[in-house]
Amino acid sequence: MRRTILLYAVALGLLATVLTWLEYRLWVRAASGELYFLLVALGGVALGAWLARMLLPHRAAARFEPNLAAIRALGLTDRELEVLATLAAGDSNKTMARKLGISPHTVKTHVARVCDKLGVQRRGQAVDKARFLDLIP
């Protein structure tokens, strides 16, 4: 927070210095309205950014806790949860098989069982529903 305020203060100070550096009597008088408008706009942007940072809630990345009740209710096995996690990563069947140390055919079987237990037709729907139920992060 202090760093942000200091950064904006330095930026506004530099802008003021640049305005002074420019020939004040000639250039600033000719375009004074625009320059003052620019200064006010930059100040508003800085203030808005600072206020947003202060007022909006900051959520620390909480450690994911799976919904154990839903896992038990659906009857998902540990292997099916592993398949679901790799499915959420967007891996192909071959890649999933390599990661899990099983055959691609077994991956297809697990995916089909997961889809059946979640009551969905497609892999993407399975991932969406699993995230909704807090089965995977």
N, CA and C of each residue as an Amber inpcrd file, in Angstrom:
protein
   411
   0.8270000  -1.1620000   0.0000000   0.0000000   0.0000000   0.0000000
   0.8870000   1.2470000   0.0000000   1.8620000   1.2930000   0.8700000
   2.7500000   2.4510000   0.9160000   3.5340000   2.6020000  -0.3740000
   3.8940000   1.4770000  -0.9280000   4.6500000   1.5100000  -2.1780000
   3.8130000   2.1230000  -3.3020000   2.5350000   1.7540000  -3.3430000
   1.6350000   2.2900000  -4.3600000   1.4550000   3.7890000  -4.1850000
   1.2380000   4.2150000  -2.9420000   1.0650000   5.6380000  -2.6680000
   2.3340000   6.3970000  -3.0360000   3.4730000   5.8410000  -2.6650000
   4.7420000   6.4820000  -2.9860000   4.9490000   6.5620000  -4.4940000
   4.5820000   5.5150000  -5.2040000   4.7180000   5.5050000  -6.6620000
   3.8620000   6.5940000  -7.2940000   2.6300000   6.7200000  -6.8360000
   1.7620000   7.7680000  -7.3770000   2.2800000   9.1560000  -6.9960000
   2.7750000   9.3140000  -5.8010000   3.3030000  10.6110000  -5.3780000
   4.5050000  11.0070000  -6.2330000   5.3770000  10.0580000  -6.4920000
   6.5470000  10.3330000  -7.3290000   6.1080000  10.6730000  -8.7530000
   5.1350000   9.9220000  -9.2800000   4.6530000  10.1900000 -10.6280000
   4.0350000  11.5780000 -10.7330000   3.2260000  11.9500000  -9.7530000
   2.6310000  13.2850000  -9.7690000   3.6940000  14.3670000  -9.5810000
   4.6920000  14.1060000  -8.7480000   5.7950000  15.0530000  -8.5690000
   6.5770000  15.2450000  -9.8600000   6.8360000  14.1420000 -10.5640000
   7.5370000  14.2450000 -11.8410000   6.7140000  15.0140000 -12.8660000
   5.4260000  14.7850000 -12.8620000   4.5570000  15.4990000 -13.7800000
   4.5690000  16.9950000 -13.4790000   4.5320000  17.3460000 -12.2200000
   4.5880000  18.7570000 -11.8360000   5.9240000  19.3770000 -12.2420000
   6.9950000  18.6060000 -12.0940000   8.3120000  19.1010000 -12.4880000
   8.3810000  19.3220000 -13.9930000   7.8100000  18.4020000 -14.7490000
   7.7980000  18.5510000 -16.2010000   7.0120000  19.7960000 -16.6060000
   5.8890000  20.0230000 -15.9420000   5.1030000  21.2170000 -16.2470000
   5.8840000  22.4910000 -15.9420000   6.6260000  22.4730000 -14.8570000
   7.4460000  23.6430000 -14.5230000   8.5810000  23.7980000 -15.5130000
   9.1270000  22.6940000 -15.9400000  10.2430000  22.7160000 -16.8720000
   9.8310000  23.3220000 -18.2100000   8.6360000  22.9950000 -18.6280000
   8.1350000  23.5880000 -19.8620000   8.0210000  25.0950000 -19.6560000
   8.1240000  25.7950000 -20.6500000   8.0700000  27.2430000 -20.5040000
   6.6930000  27.6440000 -20.0360000   6.6270000  27.9570000 -18.7690000
   5.3630000  28.1980000 -18.1000000   4.5840000  29.3300000 -18.7580000
   5.2320000  30.4230000 -19.0410000   4.5240000  31.6050000 -19.5290000
   3.9340000  31.3970000 -20.9140000   4.5810000  30.5730000 -21.7480000
   4.0800000  30.4120000 -23.1080000   3.1420000  29.2230000 -23.2470000
   3.6360000  28.0570000 -22.8780000   2.9110000  26.8300000 -23.1650000
   1.7670000  26.5670000 -22.1930000   2.0050000  26.7510000 -20.9100000
   1.0010000  26.4420000 -19.9080000  -0.1740000  27.4000000 -20.0150000
   0.0960000  28.6480000 -20.2910000  -1.0030000  29.6110000 -20.4190000
  -1.8530000  29.3050000 -21.6430000  -1.2530000  28.8000000 -22.6810000
  -2.0090000  28.5080000 -23.8990000  -2.8920000  27.2750000 -23.7180000
  -2.4530000  26.3310000 -22.9340000  -3.2030000  25.0820000 -22.7690000
  -3.4470000  24.7710000 -21.3040000  -3.6760000  25.7790000 -20.5050000
  -3.7850000  25.5630000 -19.0550000  -4.9700000  24.6730000 -18.6900000
  -6.0960000  24.8640000 -19.3470000  -7.2660000  24.0460000 -19.0230000
  -7.0150000  22.5750000 -19.2440000  -6.4150000  22.2420000 -20.3710000
  -6.1350000  20.8430000 -20.6750000  -5.1310000  20.2380000 -19.7030000
  -4.1160000  21.0040000 -19.3440000  -3.0990000  20.4850000 -18.4260000
  -3.6670000  20.2730000 -17.0300000  -4.4610000  21.2140000 -16.5700000
  -5.0660000  21.0430000 -15.2510000  -6.0560000  19.8770000 -15.2680000
  -6.7880000  19.7430000 -16.3650000  -7.6970000  18.6080000 -16.5100000
  -6.9130000  17.3020000 -16.4550000  -5.7610000  17.2660000 -17.1320000
  -4.9200000  16.0720000 -17.1130000  -4.4390000  15.7610000 -15.7070000
  -4.0120000  16.7770000 -14.9680000  -3.5540000  16.5650000 -13.5970000
  -4.6830000  16.0400000 -12.7120000  -5.8530000  16.6210000 -12.8430000
  -6.9910000  16.1620000 -12.0470000  -7.3580000  14.7260000 -12.4280000
  -7.3370000  14.4170000 -13.7240000  -7.6640000  13.0650000 -14.1730000
  -6.6550000  12.0520000 -13.6420000  -5.3790000  12.3830000 -13.7140000
  -4.3500000  11.4670000 -13.1940000  -4.4920000  11.2840000 -11.6870000
  -4.8030000  12.3540000 -10.9890000  -5.0320000  12.2460000  -9.5470000
  -6.2380000  11.3650000  -9.2550000  -7.2950000  11.5030000 -10.0560000
  -8.4860000  10.6700000  -9.8760000  -8.2040000   9.2040000 -10.1300000
  -7.4150000   8.9350000 -11.1500000  -7.0470000   7.5420000 -11.4400000
  -6.2400000   6.9590000 -10.2810000  -5.2920000   7.7280000  -9.7950000
  -4.4650000   7.2560000  -8.6830000  -5.3200000   7.0210000  -7.4460000
  -6.1940000   7.9800000  -7.1380000  -7.0620000   7.8350000  -5.9750000
  -8.0100000   6.6490000  -6.1350000  -8.5830000   6.4710000  -7.3330000
  -9.4850000   5.3480000  -7.5740000  -8.7940000   4.0080000  -7.4190000
  -7.5870000   3.9050000  -7.9470000  -6.8320000   2.6530000  -7.8210000
  -6.5050000   2.3620000  -6.3620000  -6.1210000   3.4010000  -5.6500000
  -5.7810000   3.2190000  -4.2380000  -7.0190000   2.8160000  -3.4390000
  -8.1520000   3.5000000  -3.6790000  -9.3870000   3.1700000  -2.9600000
  -9.8560000   1.7510000  -3.2800000  -9.7710000   1.3590000  -4.5450000
 -10.1750000   0.0040000  -4.9240000  -9.3320000  -1.0240000  -4.1950000
  -8.0590000  -0.7580000  -4.1150000  -7.1560000  -1.6870000  -3.4280000
  -7.4690000  -1.7750000  -1.9390000  -7.8580000  -0.6510000  -1.3550000
  -8.1350000  -0.6320000   0.0780000  -9.5260000  -1.1990000   0.4100000
 -10.5060000  -0.9140000  -0.4240000 -11.8800000  -1.2570000  -0.0810000
 -12.3260000  -2.6380000  -0.5340000 -11.7880000  -3.1210000  -1.6300000
 -12.1980000  -4.4380000  -2.1150000 -11.5540000  -5.5240000  -1.2650000
 -12.3090000  -6.5620000  -0.9620000 -11.7630000  -7.6160000  -0.1040000
 -10.6420000  -8.3810000  -0.8010000  -9.6330000  -8.6700000  -0.0350000
  -8.5120000  -9.4710000  -0.5350000  -8.6600000 -10.8620000   0.0550000
  -8.8450000 -11.8170000  -0.8230000  -8.9580000 -13.1900000  -0.3520000
  -7.6290000 -13.8900000  -0.5670000  -7.0830000 -14.3450000   0.5180000
  -5.8580000 -15.1310000   0.4150000  -6.2180000 -16.4770000  -0.2030000
  -5.3020000 -16.9860000  -0.9750000  -5.5390000 -18.2750000  -1.6140000
  -5.6470000 -19.3440000  -0.5270000  -6.8650000 -19.7760000  -0.2990000
  -7.1010000 -20.7790000   0.7320000  -6.7310000 -22.1580000   0.1870000
  -6.3150000 -22.9910000   1.0650000  -5.9960000 -24.3530000   0.6670000
  -7.2980000 -25.0660000   0.3320000  -7.2870000 -25.7860000  -0.7630000
  -8.4990000 -26.4640000  -1.2240000  -8.8080000 -27.6480000  -0.3290000
 -10.0490000 -27.7090000   0.1070000 -10.5400000 -28.8410000   0.8950000
 -11.6620000 -29.5020000   0.1000000 -11.4780000 -30.7480000  -0.3300000
 -12.5260000 -31.4040000  -1.1120000 -13.7660000 -31.6740000  -0.2700000
 -14.8930000 -31.7130000  -0.9320000 -16.1800000 -31.9850000  -0.2920000
 -16.2960000 -33.4960000  -0.0910000 -15.8710000 -33.9470000   1.0750000
 -15.8340000 -35.3880000   1.3470000 -17.2270000 -36.0040000   1.3710000
 -18.2150000 -35.2460000   1.8330000 -19.5920000 -35.7700000   1.8700000
 -20.0920000 -36.0510000   0.4570000 -19.7990000 -35.1480000  -0.4740000
 -20.2290000 -35.3610000  -1.8650000 -19.4730000 -36.5250000  -2.4880000
 -18.2040000 -36.6580000  -2.1660000 -17.4050000 -37.7680000  -2.7050000
 -17.9910000 -39.1020000  -2.2490000 -18.3160000 -39.1710000  -0.9560000
 -18.9120000 -40.4120000  -0.4280000 -20.2940000 -40.6560000  -1.0310000
 -21.0970000 -39.5950000  -1.1370000 -22.4630000 -39.7480000  -1.6600000
 -22.4550000 -40.2060000  -3.1150000 -21.5000000 -39.7300000  -3.8870000
 -21.4150000 -40.1230000  -5.2950000 -20.7200000 -41.4670000  -5.4710000
 -19.9800000 -41.9060000  -4.4620000 -19.2820000 -43.1770000  -4.5450000
 -18.0340000 -43.1180000  -5.4160000 -17.3920000 -41.9600000  -5.4520000
 -16.1690000 -41.8160000  -6.2530000 -14.9850000 -42.4490000  -5.5360000
 -14.2000000 -43.2040000  -6.2840000 -12.9920000 -43.8210000  -5.7300000
 -11.8260000 -42.8400000  -5.8270000 -10.7440000 -43.1620000  -5.1450000
  -9.5460000 -42.3160000  -5.2040000  -9.0190000 -42.2420000  -6.6370000
  -9.0240000 -43.3530000  -7.3360000  -8.5370000 -43.3720000  -8.7200000
  -9.4270000 -42.5080000  -9.6160000 -10.7290000 -42.5630000  -9.4010000
 -11.6390000 -41.7380000 -10.1930000 -11.4110000 -40.2480000  -9.9160000
 -11.0840000 -39.9190000  -8.6780000 -10.7580000 -38.5240000  -8.3560000
  -9.4570000 -38.1030000  -9.0290000  -8.4920000 -39.0170000  -9.0990000
  -7.2440000 -38.7140000  -9.8110000  -7.5270000 -38.4990000 -11.2940000
  -8.3440000 -39.3480000 -11.8640000  -8.7140000 -39.2070000 -13.2780000
  -9.4350000 -37.8780000 -13.4860000 -10.3190000 -37.5270000 -12.5740000
 -11.0620000 -36.2730000 -12.6680000 -10.1220000 -35.0720000 -12.5910000
  -9.1250000 -35.1490000 -11.7360000  -8.1570000 -34.0480000 -11.6210000
  -7.3380000 -33.8960000 -12.9030000  -6.8920000 -34.9940000 -13.4860000
  -6.1440000 -34.8980000 -14.7380000  -7.0510000 -34.4920000 -15.8870000
  -8.2960000 -34.8910000 -15.8090000  -9.2860000 -34.4690000 -16.8030000
  -9.4810000 -32.9560000 -16.7390000  -9.5080000 -32.4100000 -15.5420000
  -9.6590000 -30.9620000 -15.3610000  -8.4500000 -30.1990000 -15.8950000
  -7.3050000 -30.8480000 -15.9010000  -6.0950000 -30.2120000 -16.4400000
  -6.1220000 -30.1620000 -17.9590000  -7.0970000 -30.8350000 -18.5720000
  -7.2310000 -30.8130000 -20.0220000  -6.3740000 -31.8310000 -20.7350000
  -5.9220000 -32.8310000 -20.0180000  -5.0620000 -33.8540000 -20.6200000
  -5.8590000 -34.7870000 -21.5230000  -5.1780000 -35.3080000 -22.5280000
  -5.7830000 -36.3140000 -23.4010000  -5.7570000 -37.6620000 -22.6860000
  -6.4470000 -38.6300000 -23.2570000  -6.4660000 -39.9630000 -22.6440000
  -5.0670000 -40.5590000 -22.5560000  -4.2730000 -40.3630000 -23.6280000
  -2.9080000 -40.9050000 -23.6130000  -2.0750000 -40.2700000 -22.5090000
  -2.1630000 -38.9550000 -22.3950000  -1.3850000 -38.2450000 -21.3700000
  -1.8490000 -38.6550000 -19.9810000  -3.1640000 -38.7550000 -19.8050000
  -3.6940000 -39.1940000 -18.5150000  -3.1920000 -40.6020000 -18.1830000
  -3.1910000 -41.4860000 -19.1880000  -2.7280000 -42.8570000 -18.9680000
  -1.2740000 -42.8780000 -18.5360000  -0.4460000 -42.0610000 -19.2010000
   0.9760000 -41.9980000 -18.8310000   1.1530000 -41.4700000 -17.4090000
   0.4350000 -40.4170000 -17.0720000   0.5640000 -39.8250000 -15.7340000
   0.1280000 -40.7820000 -14.6380000  -0.9370000 -41.5110000 -14.9060000
  -1.5000000 -42.3900000 -13.8840000  -0.9420000 -43.8070000 -13.9260000
  -0.1830000 -44.1290000 -14.9650000   0.4020000 -45.4600000 -15.0690000
  -0.6170000 -46.5350000 -15.3990000  -1.6050000 -46.1850000 -16.1970000
  -2.6350000 -47.1430000 -16.6080000  -2.7940000 -47.0500000 -18.1220000
  -3.5840000 -47.9430000 -18.6830000  -3.7660000 -47.9400000 -20.1410000
  -4.8150000 -46.8940000 -20.5410000  -4.7500000 -46.4270000 -21.7960000
  -5.7740000 -45.4840000 -22.2750000  -7.1910000 -46.0540000 -22.2030000
  -7.3130000 -47.3510000 -22.4060000  -8.6300000 -47.9720000 -22.3060000
  -9.1730000 -47.8690000 -20.8730000  -8.2980000 -48.0660000 -19.8990000
  -8.7110000 -47.9450000 -18.4950000  -9.1100000 -46.5040000 -18.1870000
  -8.3980000 -45.5460000 -18.7720000  -8.7530000 -44.1350000 -18.5920000
 -10.1660000 -43.8900000 -19.1130000 -10.4610000 -44.4140000 -20.3040000
 -11.8050000 -44.2510000 -20.8770000 -12.8660000 -44.8400000 -19.9500000
 -12.5590000 -45.9900000 -19.3720000 -13.5040000 -46.6260000 -18.4560000
 -13.7380000 -45.7530000 -17.2300000 -12.6480000 -45.2280000 -16.6480000
 -12.7720000 -44.3560000 -15.4760000 -13.5540000 -43.0840000 -15.8140000
 -13.2690000 -42.5020000 -16.9630000 -13.9760000 -41.2770000 -17.3760000
 -15.4640000 -41.5680000 -17.5450000 -15.7780000 -42.6930000 -18.1480000
 -17.1830000 -43.0650000 -18.3250000 -17.8760000 -43.2520000 -16.9730000
 -17.1850000 -43.8910000 -16.0300000 -17.7680000 -44.0960000 -14.7010000
 -17.9490000 -42.7730000 -13.9660000 -16.9670000 -41.8840000 -14.0950000
 -17.0730000 -40.5660000 -13.4620000 -18.2610000 -39.8010000 -14.0440000
 -18.3860000 -39.8150000 -15.3600000 -19.5130000 -39.1250000 -16.0070000
 -20.8400000 -39.7160000 -15.5600000 -20.8830000 -41.0260000 -15.4360000
 -22.1010000 -41.6910000 -15.0010000 -22.4500000 -41.3130000 -13.5620000
 -21.4630000 -41.3220000 -12.6820000 -21.7070000 -40.9950000 -11.2810000
 -22.1000000 -39.5300000 -11.0910000 -21.5650000 -38.6610000 -11.9440000
 -21.9040000 -37.2430000 -11.8450000 -23.1820000 -36.9090000 -12.6100000
 -23.6590000 -37.8470000 -13.4130000 -24.8980000 -37.6390000 -14.1560000
 -24.7460000 -36.6620000 -15.3120000 -23.6050000 -36.7430000 -16.0040000
 -23.3480000 -35.8520000 -17.1370000 -23.0100000 -36.6730000 -18.3730000
 -23.0220000 -36.0200000 -19.5180000 -22.7630000 -36.6990000 -20.7880000
 -21.3340000 -36.5080000 -21.2820000 -20.7340000 -35.3580000 -20.9910000
 -19.4320000 -35.0150000 -21.5820000 -18.3820000 -34.7640000 -20.5120000
 -17.1300000 -34.8310000 -20.9470000 -16.0000000 -34.6290000 -20.0450000
 -16.0010000 -33.2230000 -19.4510000 -16.2510000 -32.2400000 -20.2940000
 -16.2720000 -30.8570000 -19.8210000 -17.3580000 -30.6210000 -18.7850000
 -18.5040000 -31.2520000 -18.9980000 -19.5840000 -31.1540000 -18.0190000
 -19.1820000 -31.8000000 -16.6950000 -18.4430000 -32.8880000 -16.7950000
 -17.9830000 -33.5700000 -15.5820000 -17.0560000 -32.6630000 -14.7790000
 -16.1530000 -31.9800000 -15.4660000 -15.2250000 -31.0780000 -14.7790000
 -15.9970000 -29.9170000 -14.1450000 -16.9330000 -29.3380000 -14.8880000
 -17.7270000 -28.2340000 -14.3540000 -18.5030000 -28.6510000 -13.1100000
 -19.1460000 -29.7970000 -13.1790000 -19.9380000 -30.2620000 -12.0450000
 -19.0450000 -30.6160000 -10.8630000 -17.8860000 -31.1930000 -11.1420000
 -16.9570000 -31.5390000 -10.0640000 -16.4520000 -30.2850000  -9.3620000
 -16.1910000 -29.2350000 -10.1190000 -15.7680000 -27.9750000  -9.4900000
 -16.9110000 -27.3510000  -8.7040000 -18.1230000 -27.4310000  -9.2520000
 -19.2850000 -26.8960000  -8.5570000 -19.5060000 -27.6100000  -7.2120000
 -19.2750000 -28.9090000  -7.2070000 -19.4620000 -29.7160000  -5.9810000
 -18.2260000 -29.7070000  -5.0890000 -17.1890000 -28.9720000  -5.4660000
 -15.9260000 -28.9120000  -4.7220000 -15.2540000 -30.2780000  -4.6020000
 -15.3050000 -31.0320000  -5.6830000 -14.6020000 -32.3030000  -5.6990000
 -13.1500000 -32.1080000  -6.1100000 -12.9260000 -31.1030000  -6.9670000
 -11.5720000 -30.7690000  -7.4360000 -11.4120000 -29.2560000  -7.3320000
 -10.1590000 -28.7890000  -7.2500000  -9.9440000 -27.3250000  -7.1670000
 -10.2580000 -26.6170000  -8.4700000
